[in-house]
């Protein structure tokens, strides 16, 4: 199970920062951005191999379930 930032969202936001740098902004002038989108991913195959039960409610809340 993993709860972390969306890697796609991070790369998309990185593009905006690179754009600002290429337009001449100083790196020290660009604000630090915190991630805003997080994803919950559950790997049921690994949970089964470890003899762990993942509640159905938690599976329904997940953004991605790997079977």
Steps between C-alpha positions, in 0.01 A plus 500: 500500500631844412369848572708760321496785254384445147816467292313625193391813682856562623641477145225725367576764761874465429426607143359829626816563704725425202289734288553782752876434503520503120314830493773655715376475858765447764478168683494685832189692390293191420291391802522149637187304420363227722317207342124530492397162359565175686424143395424186699616183323437152642673186373265211582736239355772598748250525785381147423861372490554654846169356626360848561132580466419835342150617594262551206427855616870588473517344154208715389674816622821420312589683178653180360471136603755256359368144489 
